[in-house]
Amino acid sequence: MLSINVIVKWTLSFLKEDWGIRDYPVRFREQIRAEHTKEGLYMPRFIAQIENW
C-alpha cells in the first residue's frame, strides 16, 4: 500500500517544474553493522532510500 507521503509527493509533482531532494519521499534507516565484514569493505552507518523506487 502506498504511504500518504508518496501520494502527496506524486500529486504535487504535476505542479512542479524544478525538483530537489526534498521533493522526493525519502526514508532513512540506521544499519546494523555486521561483525563479519571483510577487510577493506565499508558499510555506512545510515542508508537512504526513495520510497517506491
ABEGO torsion letter per residue (X at the ends): XBBAAAAAAAAAAAABABBBAAABBBBBBBBBBBAABBBGBBBBABBBBBBGX
